[in-house]
Amino acid sequence: MGSVRVTAIASLTPLEELDADPFLVDSRSQHAMCARWAAERGYTVRRELLVRGLRADHCVLWDGVRAGSDLFVAPSRRVLESALSSVEEFTAECARRGVRVETVGFAEPRYDAQMKASVHRRLSMPTAGYDGR
């Protein structure tokens, strides 16, 4: 069996929800959390998905996924709940296809005003070439 290939799932949450739930809006941090988790296990993140309310059978999830050598990872159950229309249907579909699904389980960052402002700038000015750094 070859190396494990990871599809990282992040939630596509509108910028308007930044004050209420900054982590769900901050997809960059969600993907970074998944990448760290994968690297700690020697896995390779091959795809990063940014989705909201996606059906478990949607082709974007399953494009090129191989049973036994691929897995899905998300930062937490609540990210999966936002990203997918039904976590239960998704996990059942993963089981049916022989693909693991994991959650990272790291603590979410605590967002102060400066961190929220950075996320806001990055997401509100993407066409201006701002990359959030």
N, C-alpha and C positions, 0 to 999 in steps of 0.2 A: 504494500500500500504506500502511495506517495505521501507527500506532505499535506497537512491539513490546510485547506483554503477556507477563508472566513469571509462571509458577507456580513458587514456591519450595518445594522438598522438604526436609523435615527428618525426622530419625529419632526415632521414639517409642521411647525406651529407658528401661527401668524405673529408678527412683530408686536401687534396690539396687546398680546398676552405677556409681554416682557415683564411688567411689574408683578403680575400675579404668579407667573411660573417661569422664571428666567432660564432654568436648565432645559425645559422643553423647547424653548425658543432657540437656545444656543446649540445648534446642531454641530458646530465645530467641536465643542467640548464633548458632546456625546460621541462623535466619531473618534476623537482623541482617546477617550476612555476605553473604547473598544479596541483601538490599536494598541494601547498599552497592555490590555488584558491578553491580546493575541501574542504580542511580542514576548511577554513573560512565559508563554507556553511554547514558543518556537513556531507559532503559526503565522501564516501570511494573510493579511487582509487583501483580498483581490477585488472586492467591490464594496462601495459605500452607497447605501440607499438612503434617500431622504424622502419619506412618504408620510401620508396621513390617511387613516381610515381605509387602507388597502385591503382588498379581499385576499383570503388565504390562497386562492387558486390563481391569482393574477400572474401573468407570464413574466412580469418584471422580477418577481421573486425567484422564479425557477429557471431562468435563462442560464443554461450551462451548469446547473447544480448537479453534482454527482453524489450518489449514495455512498456512504462510507468514507468519503474523503473531503466532504464539505460540511460546514456548519454555519448556522446563523447566530449572531450575537447582538445583543442590545444592552445598553447600560443598566436597564432595570425593567421590571414588569410594567411599571407605569409608562415607560417609553413605548414598549410594545403595545400597550392599550391605546395609546394615541396614534401610533403608526399603522396599526392594523384594525380592521373592522371587527375581528374576533380573535383574541389570543387563543382561545380553546380550539377553534377551527384550524388555526395556523399550526398549533402544536400537534394536532391530530394529523394534519396533512404532512408535517415533517416526519412523524412516526410512520405514516403510510409509505413515504418515499425513502425512508432509511437515512434521514438527515437529522443531525442533532440541532437543538436550539438551546442556547445558554444565555444567561444574564450575567453581567460583569459583577455586580454587587458591591462596587466601590462606593464610598460616600460621595454624594453630589457636592460640587463646590458650593460654598456660601457666597452669594452674590451681594456685593456692596454697591453703592451708587456708581463708583468708578467702573466696576466690571459690567454693570448694566449699560452704562454709557458706551463702553467699548463694543458690546454686542449690538447696540442700537446703531452706532456709526457704521459698523461693518455691514449690517444687513440693510441699512437705508441708503447706502451709497455704493452699491456694487458696480454700477456703470461708470462711476468716476475713477475706477481703478484702485480704490481703497481696499486693502487686503486685511485690515484689522490689526495690524501691528503697530 
